[in-house]
Amino acid sequence: MVSSMSEKKFYPWLVVGLLWFVALLNYLDRQMLSAMKPSMMLDIKELATAENFGRLMAVFLWIYALMSPLSGIIADRLNRKWLIVGSLFVWSGVTLSMGFATTFNQIYVLRTIMGISEAFYIPAGLSLIADYHQGKTRSFAIDPTVKTSMGMELNRTFKGLGMLLGNVAFWVLLFYFSEPSLPGWAAKNWFPTLLSDALHMDMAQAGPIATITIAMASFVGILLGGWLSDRWVMRNLKGRIYMGVIGLSLTLPALWLLGSDVGMTAILVGGLLFGLGFGIFEVNNMPILCQFVSARYRATAYGLMNLAGISAGAVITEFLGRSADNGNMREV
C-alpha cells in the first residue's frame, strides 16, 4: 500500500522529467539552424541571403501553426504518450537527415516535415502534464478505449471547437498568447544574426552563444515561474495570470537591450532577461488555459493557441529576413 502511494506521488514528476528532456530536444532541433547558418552556406548557396534563410525558418513556423489545431484535436482523442513518442522519433530522424541535405529544396522539405512532427508534441505533452498534476493518477496506457464511429468523432470535434470559439475568455487567451510571439520568435530566430552583425562576431561563436543564452535563461524562467505561480494561485486565483504578466514585462527592457548599441554585455543581458521573462510567461500558459477549458478540450484549445501564436512568429520571421537583406535589421 505504501509502495503504491509512493508510486502515485512519484510518477507525475517522472512524467514531467521525461517530457522536459523531450521538450529540450524539441527546442534545440528547431533552433539549431540559427547557429549553423555559416556552415550550411558552404553547401547551400541560397542561404547567403537573409530572405531565403527567413523563408527556411518561417516554413517550419507556418506548418507548425497550421498543424497545431489538428494535432490538438488528435491529442484529445488518442493515446498522448504514444503520440509524443512517435513525434519524437520523426523529428529526430528529420534532424539526422538534415546532415545529408545538399540543396535548399531538400532542407526546405525537411523543415516542413519537422514542423508537422513537432506540432504533435506540445498540445499532447502539456495536456498530459495537466492531467497528471490535478490529482488524477490514471494512466493513459491502460485506459479502456471506447469505440466510436467516425461520425460521432466528427460531431465531438465540431462540438468542442464550437464551445471554445464561443467562449469570450478563450479569445482573450488567443490574443494574450499570440501577441508576445511577434517579438518572441523574432528574438529566437534572429538573435544569432543580430549578435554577429552588431558585434562583428563570427557566426560560429554568435550562434551557440545566442542559442544557449536564451535556452538556459528560459529554463530558469520555467522553473522559477512555475514554482512561484503554484504558490501564488493558492492565495489568489489570478496568481498565474499575474505571473505571466510579470514574465512579459521582463521582455520589454530585454528587447530594448537587444536593439541597443552599447556593447556585448548589454546585448547578452538582454538575451538572458528575454529568456527568463519568456520562460516565466510560457510555463503559465497551459495552467491558465486549464482554468477556462475542461480537460476534454485542452489539447484542442492549445492547438488553436499555437496556430495564433506561431503564425505571428512566421510573419515576423519572414519580414525580418527581407529587412536584413536591405540592411535594416538594426532599425526594425
LOZA-676747 format. One line per 2 residues: number of its first residue (from 0); their letters; for each residue x, y, z of N, C-alpha, C. Coordinates in steps of 0.05 Angstrom, whole numbers. Example, Ala and Ser with C-alpha at 12.3 -4.5 7.8 and 13.67 -1.06 7.14 Angstrom:
2
0 = AS = 264:-114:156:246:-90:156:264:-66:156  257:-45:142:273:-21:143:258:1:157;
END
This chain:
332
0 = MV = 17:-24:0:0:0:0:17:25:0  38:25:17:57:48:18:71:51:-8;
2 = SS = 80:29:-19:94:30:-45:76:41:-67  50:33:-66:31:43:-86:27:73:-84;
4 = MS = 24:83:-59:21:111:-55:46:127:-63  69:115:-58:94:128:-65:96:131:-96;
6 = EK = 89:109:-110:90:110:-139:70:131:-150  47:134:-137:27:153:-147:38:182:-144;
8 = KF = 53:186:-123:65:213:-118:89:218:-136  104:197:-142:129:199:-157:124:201:-187;
10 = YP = 105:185:-197:101:182:-226:95:208:-240  77:226:-229:72:251:-243:97:268:-248;
12 = WL = 115:267:-229:140:282:-232:159:268:-251  158:242:-252:173:227:-272:164:235:-300;
14 = VV = 138:238:-304:127:247:-329:138:274:-337  138:292:-317:149:319:-322:178:318:-330;
16 = GL = 194:302:-316:222:300:-322:228:289:-350  213:269:-358:217:257:-384:208:277:-406;
18 = LW = 186:290:-401:176:309:-421:194:334:-423  207:341:-400:226:363:-402:249:357:-421;
20 = FV = 259:332:-420:280:324:-437:271:324:-466  247:315:-471:236:315:-499:232:344:-508;
22 = AL = 223:362:-490:220:390:-497:246:403:-504  267:396:-490:294:406:-495:303:398:-524;
24 = LN = 299:373:-531:306:364:-558:289:379:-579  263:383:-572:245:397:-590:255:425:-596;
26 = YL = 263:439:-575:273:466:-578:300:467:-593  319:450:-586:345:451:-598:344:443:-627;
28 = DR = 327:423:-634:325:414:-662:314:436:-680  295:451:-670:283:471:-687:300:496:-690;
30 = QM = 317:502:-669:333:526:-669:361:522:-678  370:497:-683:398:493:-689:407:506:-715;
32 = LS = 388:510:-734:396:523:-759:405:552:-755  394:565:-734:403:592:-729:433:593:-722;
34 = AM = 443:572:-709:471:571:-701:489:560:-723  477:546:-742:493:532:-762:492:545:-790;
36 = KP = 481:569:-792:478:582:-818:505:584:-833  527:593:-821:552:595:-837:561:568:-849;
38 = SM = 559:547:-833:568:521:-843:550:511:-866  524:516:-863:505:508:-884:509:523:-910;
40 = ML = 517:548:-908:521:565:-931:543:555:-949  561:539:-938:583:528:-955:572:508:-975;
42 = DI = 551:494:-968:539:474:-986:514:484:-1000  499:502:-987:474:512:-997:476:542:-1001;
44 = KE = 483:550:-1026:489:578:-1031:464:596:-1028  440:586:-1031:416:602:-1028:414:615:-1000;
46 = LA = 426:603:-981:424:612:-953:442:637:-948  456:646:-969:473:670:-966:455:695:-962;
48 = TA = 430:694:-973:412:716:-969:395:712:-944  391:733:-929:375:731:-905:346:725:-911;
50 = EN = 336:734:-935:309:728:-942:304:698:-945  322:684:-958:319:655:-960:321:641:-933;
52 = FG = 340:651:-917:342:639:-890:317:644:-874  305:668:-877:280:674:-864:258:656:-874;
54 = RL = 257:650:-900:237:632:-911:241:604:-899  266:595:-896:271:569:-885:262:567:-856;
56 = MA = 267:587:-840:258:587:-813:227:590:-811  216:606:-829:187:611:-828:171:588:-837;
58 = VF = 180:571:-855:164:549:-865:158:530:-842  178:526:-825:173:509:-801:150:521:-785;
60 = LW = 151:547:-781:130:560:-764:103:559:-777  101:563:-803:75:562:-817:63:534:-815;
62 = IY = 79:514:-820:69:486:-819:62:479:-790  79:487:-772:74:482:-743:48:494:-734;
64 = AL = 44:519:-743:20:534:-735:-5:521:-747  -5:515:-773:-28:503:-786:-35:475:-776;
66 = MS = -14:460:-768:-19:433:-758:-27:433:-729  -22:454:-714:-27:454:-685:-57:448:-678;
68 = PL = -76:461:-691:-104:454:-684:-111:425:-689  -102:414:-712:-107:386:-718:-93:368:-698;
70 = SG = -68:374:-691:-54:358:-671:-67:359:-644  -78:382:-637:-92:385:-612:-117:367:-611;
72 = II = -132:368:-633:-156:351:-635:-149:322:-632  -128:314:-646:-119:286:-645:-110:278:-617;
74 = AD = -95:296:-604:-85:290:-577:-107:287:-557  -130:300:-562:-153:297:-544:-168:270:-548;
76 = RL = -160:255:-569:-175:231:-575:-158:206:-577  -131:209:-578:-114:186:-580:-96:184:-555;
78 = NR = -81:163:-553:-62:159:-531:-39:179:-533  -39:198:-515:-20:220:-516:9:211:-513;
80 = KW = 13:190:-497:40:180:-493:53:171:-519  39:155:-534:50:144:-559:51:165:-581;
82 = LI = 33:185:-579:34:208:-598:60:223:-594  68:227:-569:93:241:-563:117:225:-572;
84 = VG = 117:200:-566:139:182:-574:142:182:-604  120:179:-618:121:178:-647:132:204:-659;
86 = SL = 123:227:-649:132:252:-660:162:256:-654  171:247:-631:200:249:-623:217:234:-644;
88 = FV = 209:210:-650:224:194:-669:225:206:-697  202:218:-705:201:230:-732:219:255:-734;
90 = WS = 217:274:-714:233:298:-716:263:292:-711  269:271:-696:297:263:-693:308:252:-719;
92 = GV = 292:237:-734:300:227:-760:304:249:-780  287:269:-778:290:293:-796:315:308:-790;
94 = TL = 321:311:-765:346:325:-757:371:311:-767  370:284:-765:393:268:-776:394:272:-806;
96 = SM = 372:272:-820:371:274:-849:382:301:-859  378:322:-842:388:349:-850:418:349:-854;
98 = GF = 432:331:-839:461:330:-842:470:320:-869  452:308:-884:458:298:-911:446:314:-933;
100 = AT = 431:335:-926:419:352:-946:440:369:-961  436:372:-987:456:387:-1003:443:409:-1019;
102 = TF = 417:411:-1019:403:432:-1034:383:447:-1016  376:471:-1025:357:487:-1009:330:473:-1009;
104 = NQ = 321:461:-1031:295:448:-1032:294:424:-1013  316:409:-1011:316:386:-993:313:395:-964;
106 = IY = 328:415:-956:326:423:-928:299:438:-923  288:450:-943:262:463:-941:240:442:-935;
108 = VL = 241:420:-950:222:399:-946:226:386:-918  250:382:-910:256:371:-884:245:389:-861;
110 = RT = 248:415:-864:238:434:-844:207:432:-843  195:427:-867:166:424:-868:157:399:-852;
112 = IM = 171:377:-856:165:352:-842:169:356:-812  191:371:-805:196:376:-777:173:392:-764;
114 = GI = 163:411:-779:140:427:-769:116:409:-763  111:390:-781:88:372:-777:92:355:-752;
116 = SE = 116:343:-749:121:324:-727:122:338:-700  135:362:-699:138:376:-674:111:388:-665;
118 = AF = 93:393:-683:67:404:-676:51:385:-659  57:359:-661:42:339:-646:51:337:-617;
120 = YI = 75:349:-611:85:345:-584:73:364:-563  73:390:-568:65:409:-547:37:406:-537;
122 = PA = 16:404:-554:-11:401:-543:-14:375:-527  -2:353:-537:-3:327:-524:12:328:-498;
124 = GL = 37:339:-499:54:339:-475:43:355:-452  34:380:-459:24:397:-437:-3:388:-426;
126 = SL = -20:377:-443:-45:367:-433:-41:342:-416  -20:326:-423:-14:302:-407:-4:310:-379;
128 = IA = 13:331:-378:22:341:-352:-1:352:-336  -19:366:-349:-42:377:-335:-59:355:-323;
130 = DY = -62:333:-337:-78:311:-327:-65:299:-302  -39:295:-303:-25:282:-281:-22:300:-256;
132 = HQ = -25:326:-260:-20:344:-238:-45:358:-229  -67:344:-229:-91:355:-217:-105:333:-201;
134 = GK = -88:315:-189:-99:294:-171:-106:269:-185  -103:268:-212:-111:244:-226:-87:225:-228;
136 = TR = -92:200:-224:-70:180:-224:-74:159:-246  -94:162:-262:-99:141:-282:-78:144:-304;
138 = SF = -71:121:-316:-52:120:-337:-66:117:-364  -58:133:-383:-70:131:-410:-63:104:-423;
140 = AI = -41:92:-413:-33:66:-425:-52:44:-419  -68:46:-397:-85:24:-390:-115:33:-390;
142 = DP = -120:57:-399:-149:65:-400:-163:48:-421  -188:40:-416:-203:26:-436:-210:45:-459;
144 = TV = -209:35:-483:-215:51:-507:-244:47:-514  -259:69:-516:-287:67:-524:-289:71:-554;
146 = KT = -299:51:-568:-300:52:-597:-324:69:-605  -318:88:-623:-339:106:-633:-337:107:-664;
148 = SM = -358:115:-676:-358:117:-706:-345:143:-714  -338:145:-740:-325:169:-750:-344:193:-747;
150 = GM = -370:188:-752:-390:209:-749:-391:220:-721  -390:203:-701:-390:212:-673:-366:228:-667;
152 = EL = -343:219:-677:-318:234:-671:-319:262:-684  -329:263:-709:-331:289:-722:-350:307:-707;
154 = NR = -372:296:-697:-391:311:-682:-379:322:-657  -363:305:-643:-350:314:-618:-329:336:-624;
156 = TF = -315:333:-647:-295:353:-655:-308:380:-659  -329:381:-675:-342:406:-681:-355:418:-656;
158 = KG = -365:400:-639:-377:410:-614:-356:423:-597  -332:410:-595:-310:422:-580:-301:448:-591;
160 = LG = -298:450:-617:-289:475:-630:-310:497:-625  -335:489:-627:-356:509:-622:-356:519:-594;
162 = ML = -352:502:-575:-351:510:-547:-327:529:-542  -304:523:-554:-281:540:-550:-284:567:-563;
164 = LG = -292:567:-589:-294:592:-604:-318:609:-594  -336:597:-580:-359:613:-569:-353:623:-541;
166 = NV = -329:619:-531:-321:627:-505:-304:653:-507  -315:675:-496:-301:701:-498:-274:700:-484;
168 = AF = -272:686:-462:-247:684:-447:-226:670:-464  -234:651:-481:-215:637:-498:-203:656:-519;
170 = WV = -220:674:-530:-210:694:-550:-190:713:-537  -195:720:-512:-176:737:-497:-149:722:-494;
172 = LL = -151:696:-488:-127:680:-486:-112:678:-512  -126:676:-534:-113:675:-561:-97:700:-565;
174 = FY = -108:723:-559:-94:748:-563:-70:749:-544  -75:741:-519:-54:742:-498:-30:724:-506;
176 = FS = -36:702:-519:-16:682:-526:-1:691:-552  -16:702:-571:-4:707:-598:12:733:-599;
178 = EP = 3:754:-584:16:780:-586:46:779:-578  54:765:-557:83:764:-550:99:747:-569;
180 = SL = 86:731:-587:100:714:-605:115:731:-627  105:755:-632:119:772:-652:148:778:-643;
182 = PG = 152:790:-620:180:794:-611:193:768:-603  177:749:-593:189:724:-583:203:708:-605;
184 = WA = 189:703:-627:202:687:-648:223:704:-663  219:730:-664:240:747:-676:266:744:-661;
186 = AK = 264:744:-634:289:741:-618:301:714:-621  284:693:-620:294:666:-621:307:659:-648;
188 = NW = 295:669:-670:306:662:-696:328:680:-706  328:705:-697:347:724:-708:368:734:-688;
190 = FP = 367:726:-663:386:735:-643:415:728:-652  421:703:-662:448:698:-671:458:717:-692;
192 = TL = 440:723:-712:448:742:-733:452:770:-723  434:778:-705:437:804:-692:463:807:-676;
194 = LS = 470:786:-661:494:786:-646:518:787:-664  518:772:-685:540:772:-704:544:799:-718;
196 = DA = 521:811:-727:523:836:-742:530:859:-724  519:860:-700:523:883:-682:551:884:-670;
198 = LH = 562:860:-665:588:859:-652:610:849:-671  603:845:-696:622:835:-716:635:809:-707;
200 = MD = 619:792:-696:628:767:-685:623:745:-706  642:726:-707:639:703:-725:614:687:-717;
202 = MA = 598:679:-737:573:665:-731:577:639:-717  601:627:-720:607:602:-707:608:606:-676;
204 = QA = 614:631:-668:613:637:-639:586:649:-632  575:666:-649:550:680:-642:527:661:-640;
206 = GP = 526:640:-658:504:621:-658:501:607:-631  521:592:-623:519:578:-597:515:597:-573;
208 = IA = 528:620:-573:524:639:-550:495:648:-549  484:656:-572:457:665:-572:437:644:-564;
210 = TI = 440:620:-576:421:598:-570:422:589:-541  447:586:-531:450:577:-503:440:598:-483;
212 = TI = 445:624:-490:437:646:-472:407:645:-467  391:644:-489:362:645:-487:352:619:-475;
214 = AM = 363:596:-484:353:570:-475:357:566:-445  381:573:-435:386:568:-407:370:588:-389;
216 = AS = 367:613:-399:351:632:-384:322:624:-384  312:613:-406:285:604:-407:280:581:-388;
218 = FV = 300:563:-386:297:541:-368:295:550:-339  311:570:-331:309:582:-305:282:595:-301;
220 = GI = 273:609:-321:247:622:-320:224:602:-317  226:580:-330:205:559:-328:204:548:-299;
222 = LL = 228:542:-288:228:532:-260:219:552:-240  229:577:-243:221:598:-224:192:606:-227;
224 = GG = 183:610:-252:156:618:-257:136:597:-249  142:572:-253:124:550:-245:122:548:-215;
226 = WL = 145:550:-202:145:547:-172:130:570:-159  135:595:-169:122:618:-157:92:618:-162;
228 = SD = 84:612:-187:56:613:-193:40:592:-179  52:568:-174:38:547:-159:32:557:-131;
230 = RW = 49:573:-119:44:583:-92:26:608:-92  29:624:-113:12:648:-114:-17:641:-118;
232 = VM = -23:621:-135:-50:614:-141:-65:602:-117  -50:593:-97:-62:583:-73:-74:605:-57;
234 = RN = -63:630:-60:-74:653:-46:-92:670:-63  -88:669:-89:-103:686:-108:-107:670:-134;
236 = LK = -132:667:-142:-138:651:-166:-126:662:-191  -121:689:-190:-109:702:-214:-78:702:-212;
238 = GR = -67:687:-193:-38:688:-189:-22:679:-214  -32:659:-229:-17:650:-253:-18:672:-274;
240 = IY = -40:685:-277:-43:707:-296:-23:729:-290  -22:737:-264:-4:758:-256:25:750:-261;
242 = MG = 31:724:-256:59:714:-260:66:716:-289  47:709:-307:52:710:-335:57:739:-344;
244 = VI = 42:758:-333:46:786:-340:73:796:-330  82:787:-307:109:794:-297:130:784:-317;
246 = GL = 127:760:-326:145:749:-346:147:766:-371  123:774:-381:123:790:-405:135:818:-400;
248 = SL = 132:828:-376:143:855:-370:173:854:-371  185:831:-364:214:829:-365:225:829:-394;
250 = TL = 208:822:-413:218:821:-441:219:849:-453  206:869:-441:206:896:-452:234:909:-451;
252 = PA = 246:911:-427:273:921:-426:293:903:-441  287:877:-441:304:859:-456:306:865:-485;
254 = LW = 283:871:-497:282:878:-526:297:904:-531  295:923:-512:310:948:-515:340:943:-515;
256 = LL = 349:926:-497:377:920:-495:387:905:-520  370:887:-530:378:872:-554:381:890:-578;
258 = GS = 366:912:-579:369:931:-601:388:954:-596  402:953:-573:419:975:-566:447:972:-580;
260 = DV = 462:994:-579:489:994:-590:510:998:-568  504:988:-545:522:994:-522:541:970:-515;
262 = GM = 543:951:-533:563:931:-529:553:903:-523  571:884:-522:564:856:-519:550:850:-492;
264 = TA = 560:863:-470:548:858:-444:518:864:-444  511:887:-454:483:896:-454:466:876:-471;
266 = IL = 477:868:-494:461:850:-512:458:823:-498  479:813:-485:476:787:-472:457:788:-448;
268 = VG = 458:811:-433:439:815:-411:411:815:-422  408:828:-445:382:829:-458:372:801:-465;
270 = GL = 390:784:-476:383:757:-483:375:740:-458  391:744:-437:384:729:-412:358:738:-400;
272 = LF = 353:765:-400:328:775:-389:304:767:-406  308:766:-433:287:758:-450:280:729:-446;
274 = GL = 300:711:-445:296:683:-440:282:678:-413  291:692:-392:279:689:-366:249:697:-366;
276 = GF = 243:721:-378:216:730:-379:198:713:-396  208:704:-419:191:687:-436:187:660:-424;
278 = GI = 207:649:-409:203:624:-395:181:626:-375  181:648:-359:160:652:-339:133:654:-352;
280 = FE = 132:668:-375:106:671:-390:96:644:-400  114:629:-414:105:605:-427:97:583:-407;
282 = VN = 110:581:-385:104:559:-366:76:562:-354  65:586:-355:39:591:-343:16:590:-363;
284 = NM = 22:587:-389:1:587:-409:-19:564:-406  -9:540:-405:-27:517:-402:-42:517:-375;
286 = PI = -29:523:-353:-44:525:-328:-66:546:-329  -60:569:-342:-81:589:-345:-104:579:-362;
288 = LC = -97:565:-383:-117:553:-401:-135:533:-386  -123:518:-368:-137:498:-352:-159:511:-334;
290 = QF = -156:536:-328:-175:550:-312:-201:557:-327  -199:556:-354:-221:564:-371:-232:542:-388;
292 = VS = -217:521:-392:-224:499:-411:-224:472:-397  -244:456:-402:-246:430:-389:-224:411:-400;
294 = AR = -217:391:-385:-195:372:-392:-200:360:-419  -224:355:-427:-230:341:-452:-221:357:-477;
296 = YR = -220:384:-474:-214:400:-498:-188:416:-495  -171:410:-476:-147:426:-471:-127:424:-493;
298 = AT = -122:400:-504:-103:398:-526:-113:413:-550  -139:410:-556:-150:425:-579:-147:455:-575;
300 = AY = -153:464:-551:-151:493:-545:-122:503:-548  -103:487:-538:-75:495:-540:-66:494:-569;
302 = GL = -77:476:-585:-70:475:-613:-79:501:-627  -103:511:-621:-112:536:-632:-95:559:-623;
304 = MN = -87:559:-598:-69:580:-588:-42:579:-603  -32:555:-608:-8:553:-623:-11:564:-652;
306 = LA = -34:559:-664:-40:569:-691:-37:599:-691  -49:612:-671:-48:642:-670:-20:652:-664;
308 = GI = -7:640:-644:19:650:-636:41:644:-656  42:620:-667:64:613:-685:60:626:-712;
310 = SA = 35:631:-720:31:646:-745:43:674:-743  39:686:-720:51:713:-716:81:711:-718;
312 = GA = 92:690:-707:121:686:-708:131:682:-737  116:668:-753:123:663:-781:124:689:-797;
314 = VI = 104:706:-792:102:732:-806:126:749:-799  133:752:-774:156:769:-766:182:758:-775;
316 = TE = 185:731:-776:210:718:-784:216:724:-813  195:722:-831:199:728:-859:204:758:-863;
318 = FL = 190:774:-849:193:803:-851:222:812:-844  233:801:-822:260:808:-814:280:798:-834;
320 = GR = 275:775:-847:293:765:-867:296:785:-890  274:795:-900:275:815:-921:288:841:-912;
322 = SA = 283:848:-887:294:873:-876:325:870:-874  334:847:-866:363:843:-862:378:846:-889;
324 = DN = 366:836:-910:379:839:-936:381:868:-945  363:884:-935:363:913:-942:379:929:-922;
326 = GN = 392:915:-903:408:929:-884:393:943:-862  368:934:-857:351:948:-838:346:932:-813;
328 = MR = 361:910:-808:356:893:-785:358:909:-759  377:927:-757:380:942:-732:358:963:-728;
330 = EV = 346:972:-750:326:993:-748:298:981:-743  293:955:-748:267:944:-745:258:943:-716;
END
